[in-house]
Amino acid sequence: MHMVESSPAIPTVPASPYAVSVRELHKAYGRCPAVRGLSFDIGDGEVFGLLGPNGAGKTTTMKVLVGLTRLSSGTASLFGLPCGTAVSRRLIGYLPESFAFHRWMTGRDVLLYHARLAGMGTETRGRVEEVLARVGLGDRGGDKVGTYSKGMAQRLGLAQALVASPRAVFLDEPTSALDPVGRAEVRDLIRELRAEGVTVLLNSHLLSEVERVCDRVAIMDQGQIVSQGTLGELLGGVCELKVTVDHVDDHLWHAVIPYGRPLSVENTTIRLEIPDPAVAADVAVAIVGAGRRLFHLETGNRSLEDLFVQLVQGGDR
Amino acid sequence: MKGVVTVFRFTLREALSRKVVLAAGIVGISLLALFALGFSALENSLSGQVTGGDLSVVEARLFPLNMLATLGLLVVQFVSGVLALFLSVGSVSTEIEQRTIYAVLARPIRRAEWLFGRWLGLALLMLAYVAVMIGGVLLVVRAVAGFDMAGPAQGVFLVWAECLALVTLGLLGSTRLPGLATGMIGFSLYGLAWVGGLIGYIGDLASNDTMVMIGRSVRVAVPTDGLWRAASYNLQSKAVLDRLGFLGDVQLPFVSTDPASGVFLVWSVFWIGAVLAMAIWSFRTREL
């Protein structure tokens, strides 16, 4: 499927190396700042994850990009076009967080409505059937939305975001209402979009989802980006050591603390961030030297979740 | 323009799917049936009477029939006004509360186009409802009593304009307030205009300039009652209007026996346009 070429609604756009480019974006609601000096770029065809706790400013950022909210200062562009204009909105599909569709409409009606709003012409009906099939609603398109389960409504939301063959798709918590199978299908869908050259901006609380599909990630907290890069850049070079011993006390703690930064202690399991996997052997010697019995030792890369918790809880700040 | 047409069609379908239109339809049919029964009964009782004394045929027969027809139309315009408010007060706020609007406004459609499409859809619905209801009353009048009103088309147009004023007011409130709050404000202003019209009428009878001024001021602020009175002139028997003109300056409390001034009609059109422009501005500047 050629998503970009198939729609006559897609306008000619200026050449831009980035699908999304944001510079010093500020957004305040009254006196309350929601986004403070955000800057990031998303390459054409890239899958970019925006992470952060509730109130971090992720949804506000997405709303600015799709034109639902005006920025207070700074710039934001889509494929070189100012965001929020009708022309730039022809290039995107948007799945809002906690969205709803009119319950009296059928799934097919919803997609036809959105396709027509997107300026699609004679190819609309064929495209609607195509995206219904793609999200697994091919046989339920004629049913009213009011009869859909949460998961089906979420799939319809995804179909709505894709119906106008966008060059970039903005997905705000796309797996929030889905079961594990549905989540896996959304992950596959995002990978397919990437393969087709479609840019994806993904907002999600589910770090494992982001970890599995995103090329690059930005972590937001209190309206600012606290870290961004590829997963390799964010997580690489740091090793996590997990040891399980017979008993944890101050004596043991003082023995292992010189070797790394403690991440957590849970019952008799200690997690440390260590600079090099070879340090694990030194930690093992220290534990035995402190008179403790070592039951389990495991090294691995630090997870995105650890990094996220560390950054948004002020671990590094 | 394509976006306007899409939203216009959507609005028509949505309204027809809502129970408020069904309820208004049932109320309308009941109202027409009740009116037909009452009007026929009155005509039967009058047709047996012999006119005499000081009463002309017009006064003896047409006056009561015209009065009942006018009261029937008064109720029709009230039900139409209520429907106009019900349809409009939630048309934006409900979309925002239920979060159905977010994906829609991320499409390449301007908010002004979306709101104008909504307004056009509601305007057409109200035109259809008003035309059917007033047409129904006038058909009953003609079939039973055999007389026509002075200007049925103008009457329908003016009652529609009244509904349009309410639709536009409802849309304006709906861009910023929840449906319930907009409904309260809309009904209050609708009632205020009605009371203002009555104050003006009584002030006219009592030659009280202050009351007349209050009535006129309210009519300028909210022209709904003025539009109904303008419509009511056209929705009365020409023979009755001529006779009333012959008898002198006779006024009735809820209707007008004089045509509306051109200035007021132009003001009403401007009022609707200005409120629509405010609604569009309000919606365009609203943060979602």
Chai-1 contact restraints between the chains, C-beta under 6 A:
chainA,res_idxA,chainB,res_idxB,connection_type,confidence,min_distance_angstrom,max_distance_angstrom,comment,restraint_id
A,V66,B,A106,contact,1.0,0.0,6.0,A-B,restraint_1
A,L68,B,L105,contact,1.0,0.0,6.0,A-B,restraint_2
A,L68,B,L288,contact,1.0,0.0,6.0,A-B,restraint_3
A,T69,B,E287,contact,1.0,0.0,6.0,A-B,restraint_4
A,A86,B,P108,contact,1.0,0.0,6.0,A-B,restraint_5
A,R89,B,P108,contact,1.0,0.0,6.0,A-B,restraint_6
A,R90,B,P108,contact,1.0,0.0,6.0,A-B,restraint_7
A,Y94,B,A103,contact,1.0,0.0,6.0,A-B,restraint_8
A,Y94,B,A106,contact,1.0,0.0,6.0,A-B,restraint_9
A,P96,B,Y102,contact,1.0,0.0,6.0,A-B,restraint_10
A,P96,B,A103,contact,1.0,0.0,6.0,A-B,restraint_11
A,S98,B,R99,contact,1.0,0.0,6.0,A-B,restraint_12
A,F99,B,R99,contact,1.0,0.0,6.0,A-B,restraint_13
A,F99,B,Y102,contact,1.0,0.0,6.0,A-B,restraint_14
A,F99,B,A103,contact,1.0,0.0,6.0,A-B,restraint_15
A,A100,B,Q98,contact,1.0,0.0,6.0,A-B,restraint_16
A,A100,B,R99,contact,1.0,0.0,6.0,A-B,restraint_17
A,A100,B,T100,contact,1.0,0.0,6.0,A-B,restraint_18
A,H102,B,T100,contact,1.0,0.0,6.0,A-B,restraint_19
A,W104,B,S17,contact,1.0,0.0,6.0,A-B,restraint_20
A,Y113,B,F10,contact,1.0,0.0,6.0,A-B,restraint_21
A,R116,B,T6,contact,1.0,0.0,6.0,A-B,restraint_22
A,L117,B,G3,contact,1.0,0.0,6.0,A-B,restraint_23
A,L117,B,T6,contact,1.0,0.0,6.0,A-B,restraint_24
A,L117,B,R107,contact,1.0,0.0,6.0,A-B,restraint_25
A,L117,B,I109,contact,1.0,0.0,6.0,A-B,restraint_26
A,A118,B,R107,contact,1.0,0.0,6.0,A-B,restraint_27
A,G119,B,P108,contact,1.0,0.0,6.0,A-B,restraint_28
A,Q160,B,A103,contact,1.0,0.0,6.0,A-B,restraint_29
